[in-house]
Amino acid sequence: MFIDNLPLEKTISVLKSRLSESMNFIIMFDQASIHRTGLGGDLAVEHKIATC
């Protein structure tokens, strides 16, 4: 179902839920340990944060 088809109240609820999930991902990945020898791991984590 597309969000355009939802009533306004449900749309707001869904968007708030999605925002909350995104913030949880950002917090989780922001707290990930830094990979001292593997630049690729750090780039993957930074990319995941940027795309949340």
N, C-alpha and C positions, 0 to 999 in steps of 0.2 A: 504494500500500500504506500502510495506517495503521501508525503506530509501535506501537500496541497489539498488533498481530499479530506483531511481531518478537520473537525471543528476547532475553532480557535483555542478553546480551553485545553483540548487534548494536544494540540500543536505545542502550546507553551509547556505543558507537562513533559512531552517527549523531548523537546529541546533542552529543558532543564536537566533531564535525566542524562542526555547525551553529553551535555557540558560537564556534569558531575563525573561521568565515566572518563571523559578526556582529561579532566584535572587529576583524577586518580592515576591515570597512565603517566602523565607528566611528572607527578610527584614520585612515582615508582622509578621511572627511568632517570630522573634527576638525582635520585639517591643511589643509583647504580655505581659500583666501584669503577675507578678509572683503570683502564688497561694500560699498564706502563709500557709493555712491549708490543702491543697490538693496536696500531692506529685504526685498523678496520673495525674493531669492536667499538671504539669510541665514536667513530663516524656513524656506525649503525644506530647506536643509542641516540646520538644527536639528531639523526634523521627521523627516528621514531618520535622523538619529542616534537620536532618541527611539524610533523604531519598529523599530530593528534588534533 
